[in-house]
Amino acid sequence: VAPQSGRTLGFAGTVEPQFRTNLGFRVLGRMVARDVNVGDVVAKGTRLAAIDPLAFELAVRTSQADLSNALAQLANAAATETRQRTLLDTNTTTPAQFELAQQAREAADATVTRARANLSKAIEQLGYTNLLADFDGVVTAIEAEVGQVVSAGKTVVTLARPDIREAVVDVPEDLSGELRPGATFNVSLQIDASVQAVGQVREIAPQADSTTRTRRVRITL
């Protein structure tokens, strides 16, 4: 029987942001502006890109006109109802005619509500023509250029949070079984070993890569 010292194993990997988001427009359109490049640091609310807003501006104007028309119809229906109520009080009209006027006013009121909702929707969609940063971060990828027609949901800019980083390494499958979440790693930069950090295993891939037979391990720094 002979004592055996513990093994020290090293793996090459990369430092990546733990949180990254693929941002895209919520509506279809042609890109007319891209305000950032890869590596730019942006603050929350910064405009990253924009699509042509003309069609959405016209939709807002149409909705505003529809609302004005609905308000005019409501005013007319309300005045008619008031006149019918006055005539009904003097027995000059019938209750049936008053009920018709009342129903017309209620229908006009519902039309105004629908027109207001359509206008709010059109204004909201107009706001979707600008792609804004959801948080302070760094642009890590650009997937679309000015002049390109982008569909709703297509990734245009990838934004990463620089404050929370992790080391990503590929560990051979026969050694990954010895790792457990929470295991400690000493991480150092390959170009400057004096820059070091301590990390803990956050996630171990459940399956090995079919080509390399390694499991991806993510270590929170």
C-alpha positions as CSV (number, residue, x, y, z in Angstrom):
1,V,0.0,0.0,0.0
2,A,1.4,3.4,-1.0
3,P,-0.1,6.9,-0.5
4,Q,-1.4,8.6,-3.6
5,S,-1.5,12.3,-3.8
6,G,-4.6,14.0,-5.3
7,R,-4.6,14.7,-9.0
8,T,-4.5,18.2,-10.4
9,L,-6.2,18.4,-13.8
10,G,-6.3,21.3,-16.1
11,F,-8.7,22.1,-18.9
12,A,-8.8,24.9,-21.5
13,G,-12.0,26.8,-21.9
14,T,-13.5,30.2,-22.5
15,V,-15.0,33.0,-20.3
16,E,-18.5,33.8,-21.3
17,P,-21.4,35.9,-19.9
18,Q,-23.8,33.8,-17.9
19,F,-26.8,35.8,-19.2
20,R,-27.3,36.8,-22.8
21,T,-30.4,37.7,-24.7
22,N,-31.2,37.5,-28.4
23,L,-33.2,40.7,-29.2
24,G,-35.4,41.1,-32.2
25,F,-38.3,43.2,-33.4
26,R,-41.9,42.2,-32.5
27,V,-43.2,43.3,-35.9
28,L,-42.2,42.7,-39.6
29,G,-40.3,45.5,-41.3
30,R,-37.3,46.7,-43.2
31,M,-34.4,47.8,-41.1
32,V,-33.5,51.5,-41.7
33,A,-31.0,52.0,-38.8
34,R,-28.5,50.0,-36.7
35,D,-26.9,52.1,-34.0
36,V,-24.5,49.6,-32.4
37,N,-21.6,47.4,-33.3
38,V,-20.1,44.3,-31.7
39,G,-18.3,45.2,-28.5
40,D,-20.4,48.4,-27.8
41,V,-21.4,48.9,-24.2
42,V,-25.0,50.1,-24.0
43,A,-27.3,51.2,-21.2
44,K,-30.8,50.0,-20.6
45,G,-33.3,51.7,-23.0
46,T,-30.6,52.5,-25.6
47,R,-31.9,52.2,-29.2
48,L,-30.1,49.3,-30.9
49,A,-31.8,49.3,-34.3
50,A,-35.0,50.5,-36.0
51,I,-37.3,49.5,-38.9
52,D,-39.2,51.7,-41.2
53,P,-42.1,53.2,-39.2
54,L,-44.2,54.7,-42.1
55,A,-46.7,51.9,-42.3
56,F,-47.2,51.9,-38.5
57,E,-47.5,55.7,-38.4
58,L,-50.3,55.5,-41.1
59,A,-52.0,52.9,-38.9
60,V,-52.0,55.3,-36.0
61,R,-53.5,58.0,-38.1
62,T,-56.2,55.7,-39.3
63,S,-57.0,54.6,-35.8
64,Q,-57.1,58.3,-34.7
65,A,-59.6,59.0,-37.5
66,D,-61.7,56.0,-36.5
67,L,-61.8,57.2,-32.9
68,S,-62.9,60.8,-34.0
69,N,-65.6,59.3,-36.1
70,A,-66.8,57.1,-33.2
71,L,-66.8,60.0,-30.8
72,A,-68.9,62.0,-33.2
73,Q,-71.4,59.2,-33.6
74,L,-71.5,58.8,-29.8
75,A,-72.2,62.5,-29.3
76,N,-75.1,62.3,-31.9
77,A,-76.5,59.1,-30.3
78,A,-76.3,60.7,-26.8
79,A,-78.1,63.8,-28.1
80,T,-80.8,61.7,-29.7
81,E,-81.3,59.7,-26.5
82,T,-81.6,63.0,-24.5
83,R,-84.3,64.3,-26.9
84,Q,-86.2,61.0,-26.8
85,R,-86.1,61.0,-23.0
86,T,-87.5,64.6,-23.0
87,L,-90.3,63.6,-25.4
88,L,-91.0,60.5,-23.4
89,D,-91.5,62.6,-20.3
90,T,-94.1,64.7,-22.1
91,N,-95.7,61.5,-23.7
92,T,-94.8,62.8,-27.2
93,T,-92.9,59.6,-28.1
94,T,-93.3,55.9,-27.4
95,P,-91.1,53.9,-25.0
96,A,-90.1,51.7,-27.9
97,Q,-88.5,54.7,-29.7
98,F,-86.7,55.7,-26.6
99,E,-85.3,52.2,-26.2
100,L,-84.1,52.3,-29.8
101,A,-82.3,55.6,-29.1
102,Q,-80.8,54.1,-25.9
103,Q,-79.6,51.1,-27.7
104,A,-78.0,53.2,-30.4
105,R,-76.2,55.2,-27.7
106,E,-74.9,52.1,-26.1
107,A,-73.7,50.7,-29.4
108,A,-71.9,54.0,-30.2
109,D,-70.3,53.8,-26.7
110,A,-69.0,50.3,-27.5
111,T,-67.7,51.5,-30.8
112,V,-65.7,54.3,-29.1
113,T,-64.2,51.7,-26.7
114,R,-63.2,49.5,-29.6
115,A,-61.7,52.5,-31.4
116,R,-59.7,53.5,-28.4
117,A,-58.3,50.0,-28.0
118,N,-57.3,49.9,-31.7
119,L,-55.5,53.2,-31.3
120,S,-53.6,52.0,-28.3
121,K,-52.6,48.9,-30.2
122,A,-51.5,50.9,-33.2
123,I,-49.4,53.2,-30.9
124,E,-47.9,50.2,-29.2
125,Q,-46.9,48.6,-32.5
126,L,-45.4,51.9,-33.6
127,G,-43.1,51.7,-30.5
128,Y,-42.0,48.2,-31.6
129,T,-40.3,49.8,-34.6
130,N,-37.4,50.7,-32.3
131,L,-35.4,47.9,-30.8
132,L,-34.3,48.9,-27.3
133,A,-31.8,47.3,-24.8
134,D,-33.6,45.6,-22.0
135,F,-30.6,45.9,-19.6
136,D,-27.1,47.3,-19.3
137,G,-24.9,45.1,-21.4
138,V,-22.4,44.5,-24.2
139,V,-23.3,43.8,-27.8
140,T,-21.8,40.4,-28.7
141,A,-23.4,39.7,-32.1
142,I,-25.1,41.4,-35.0
143,E,-27.5,39.2,-37.1
144,A,-29.1,41.8,-39.5
145,E,-28.0,44.8,-41.5
146,V,-29.7,48.0,-42.7
147,G,-31.9,47.4,-45.7
148,Q,-32.7,43.8,-44.7
149,V,-36.3,42.8,-44.2
150,V,-36.6,41.1,-40.8
151,S,-39.5,39.0,-39.6
152,A,-41.0,39.3,-36.1
153,G,-38.8,37.5,-33.6
154,K,-35.7,37.2,-35.8
155,T,-32.6,37.8,-33.8
156,V,-31.1,41.2,-34.7
157,V,-28.7,41.9,-31.8
158,T,-27.3,39.6,-29.1
159,L,-26.8,41.4,-25.8
160,A,-24.9,40.0,-22.8
161,R,-24.6,41.1,-19.2
162,P,-20.9,41.7,-18.4
163,D,-21.4,41.7,-14.6
164,I,-21.9,37.9,-14.2
165,R,-19.4,35.7,-16.0
166,E,-18.7,32.0,-16.1
167,A,-15.9,29.7,-17.4
168,V,-17.0,27.1,-19.9
169,V,-14.8,24.0,-20.3
170,D,-15.3,20.6,-22.0
171,V,-14.4,17.8,-19.6
172,P,-13.8,14.2,-20.8
173,E,-16.7,12.0,-20.1
174,D,-14.7,9.6,-17.9
175,L,-13.7,12.4,-15.6
176,S,-17.0,14.4,-15.6
177,G,-18.5,11.7,-13.5
178,E,-16.3,12.8,-10.6
179,L,-17.6,16.3,-10.7
180,R,-20.6,17.5,-8.8
181,P,-22.4,20.9,-8.8
182,G,-20.6,23.2,-6.4
183,A,-17.2,21.6,-7.0
184,T,-14.4,24.3,-6.8
185,F,-12.2,25.2,-9.7
186,N,-9.2,27.6,-9.9
187,V,-9.5,29.6,-13.1
188,S,-6.6,31.6,-14.6
189,L,-6.1,33.4,-17.9
190,Q,-4.1,31.5,-20.4
191,I,-2.2,34.6,-21.6
192,D,-1.6,35.8,-18.0
193,A,-1.6,33.2,-15.3
194,S,-1.4,35.9,-12.5
195,V,-5.0,36.8,-13.3
196,Q,-6.9,34.2,-11.3
197,A,-10.4,33.6,-9.9
198,V,-12.2,30.8,-7.9
199,G,-15.3,29.3,-9.4
200,Q,-17.9,26.7,-8.6
201,V,-19.5,24.2,-11.0
202,R,-23.0,25.5,-11.8
203,E,-24.1,23.1,-14.5
204,I,-22.9,19.9,-16.1
205,A,-24.2,18.8,-19.4
206,P,-26.4,15.7,-18.9
207,Q,-25.1,14.0,-22.1
208,A,-21.6,13.9,-23.7
209,D,-21.0,15.4,-27.1
210,S,-21.3,12.6,-29.8
211,T,-18.1,13.7,-31.5
212,T,-15.7,14.7,-28.8
213,R,-17.1,12.5,-26.0
214,T,-16.8,15.5,-23.6
215,R,-19.3,17.1,-21.3
216,R,-19.7,20.9,-21.1
217,V,-19.2,22.2,-17.6
218,R,-20.2,25.8,-16.7
219,I,-18.3,27.3,-13.7
220,T,-19.6,30.4,-12.1
221,L,-16.7,32.8,-11.3
